[in-house]
Amino acid sequence: MDNRILDDLAKVAAGALGGVSGVRQEIEARLRQQFERVLANMEVVSREEFEVVRAMAAKARAEQETLAARVAALEERLANSTVSGT
């Protein structure tokens, strides 16, 4: 008789845990839907778009540094030619 009561209690407990698990999954699904809805209304960029713009910025920065070095070299040549020409 004790085994039968324990078996029944185990079944009730397992059923309750199954119900809790179902509730948890339902809550997660609803939260995911809410987050997706909020993100859809926000103006956020995708990861791919971000990476493209990031690469463009890195390239522009490298080009700017190259041009700055060229300008500095030209200014030095101009200063040297002005000094030696005077």
C-alpha positions, 0 to 999 in steps of 0.5 A, a space after each residue: 500500500 505504501 508503494 502505491 501511495 508513493 507511486 501516486 505522489 510521484 505521478 502527481 509531482 511529475 505532472 506538476 513539474 510538467 505543468 510548470 515546464 509548460 508555463 515556463 516555455 509559454 512565458 519564454 515564448 511571450 517574452 521573446 515575442 515582446 522583445 521582437 516587437 520592441 526591436 522591430 519598432 526601434 530603428 536598430 541596424 543589423 549586425 551585418 550592416 554594422 560590420 559593413 559600416 565599421 569596415 568602411 570607417 576603418 578604411 576611411 581612417 587608414 586613408 585619412 592617416 595616409 593623406 595626413 602623412 603625405 600632407 606633412 611630407 609635402 609641407 616639409 618639402 615646401 618648407 625646405 625648398 623655401 629655406 634653401 631658395 631664400 
